[in-house]
Amino acid sequence: MRIVVDRERCSGIGICESLDPEHFEIDDNGALVLVSEMADDGDDTVMKAVRACPAVALSVVSE
């Protein structure tokens, strides 16, 4: 699956990074960087990070 970020919604709080630093990182400017855009289907860690986003800026799509 591919991780999608809605840059307009992302506030850079970093909950995603704290839950899954393998895929998400907040840079020095407070912007979200996808360390890895692809994840295994059903990856629980990615899904927890996506669901925890308070801005609802994250989603996944099947590839």
N, C-alpha and C positions, 0 to 999 in steps of 0.2 A: 504494500500500500504506500501511497505517496502522501506526505504531510503538506498541507496547504496553510499558508498564513495570509490573513486579511490584514495587510499593512495599515489600512485606514483605521482599523479597530484596535490593533495591538498597542498597549500602553507601556510595554516594557517592564512590567512589574517583576517578572522572573520566576513566577511559580512553576512554569513549565521547565525551566532550567533546573530548579531545585528538585523536581520530581524525575527528570530524565536528562541529565547532562550529556548523555550520549548523542542526543538528537537536537537539543536546544541550548543556546548560549546567548546571554545578553552582553553586547559589546560595551566598550567604554563610553559610548554615546547614548546608551540606554536602548539601543535598537536590537531586536531579535535577529539572531543569525541561526539559520538551520545548519547544524553541524553535519547532519545527514538527512536528506530529504526523503529517503526511502526507509521503510521499516517492514519487518515481517508481518504478514497478515495476522491480525488479532493480537499484536504485541500489547500486552497489558500495561506496560510502563508508559508507552506512547499514549494509549487510550486514557489513562489516568491524567496525564498532563493535558491532553486535549480537553477533557471534561472539566478540569480544574481552572481553566482560563476564565478569569472573571469578565474579560472583555468579549468573550466568545469569538476570539480571533483565529482560533485553530480548528482545523477539520482534517479529515483523511478521506482519500478516494482510493478505490481499488484500482489496481493496474493490471 
